[in-house]
Amino acid sequence: MPFDARPLVGVPPESLNIAMFKEEYPPSAFDPEVLEINARPVEERLAALKMVDSADDPTPIVLGMMTLGRIPLDYLPNFFVQFL
């Protein structure tokens, strides 16, 4: 399993910035018509986008923490993004 797809066991779902996810991520990634049709709850959307382990187990995964984490360094020490 790739590192960014691993669940962060013991990390609470509240460590993700759900407000930012609702307001910024889907509107910038999907067509507005698709978002209107898609009436899934936030938990299912997070799971479908691989930000949490599953809708039933909303444990954040590394990718979710890197993109939506309130304080990612608390759970991913030495985390940084490098563009080449």
BELJORA-V155842 format. One record per backbone hydrogen bond with DSSP energy under -1.0 kcal/mol. CO is the residue of the C=O (numbers start at 1). NH is the residue of the N-H. Records with the same first field share a line. If there is no record, write none. Layout:
CO: NH, NH
//
This chain:
2: 5
3: 6
4: 63
6: 62
7: 9
8: 11
12: 15
13: 16
15: 70
16: 18
17: 21
18: 22
19: 23
20: 24
21: 26
24: 28
25: 29
26: 30
31: 35
32: 36
33: 37
34: 38
37: 39
41: 45
42: 46
43: 47
44: 48
45: 49
46: 51
47: 50
51: 61
57: 54, 59
59: 53
60: 8
61: 65
62: 66
63: 67
64: 68
65: 69
68: 17
71: 74
72: 75, 76
76: 79
//
